[in-house]
Amino acid sequence: EKNLTDNLNEKIPNLMQDLNLIEFKLHSRGAPTIDQIFLSKKLFGEIEYPALIHCKSGADRTGLLATLYLINKGIDVDEAKKQLSFKFLHIRLAKSGILDHFFESFIEYRKKNNKISFWEWSKKYYNPKELKISFKINFVRVFFDNLMRRE
């Protein structure tokens, strides 16, 4: 007589045969590059759905890509960026807060130029080096990074 574990052990290899693994490199503590932003948009148009997004911790890089996915689907950035929240173990007070700063920089720009889309801003006005400079590293961020031992 088979138990639950035997059934799962039989089913999991079959499920794995139908999965396509796609590696998409992102950084949890760095500003996304313009290439990464637009490659994500291309990826969303090419992958098979349903899709699963995950990284080591499932918080920062996953949240970044999930936010970009929602923006690509037409969800407003204010709503989409909720994928970067403590609910999903993202800690904006750590160095990974640069991801929040990225989306908030667009939101601030849009307040002054409300006709601009996220994709247009990313292409014409976003500067990863300037974003990194404007992101403040402080004791609290270093403390959280050391405490959480995050990548």
Disulfide bonds with the S-S distance in Angstrom:
none
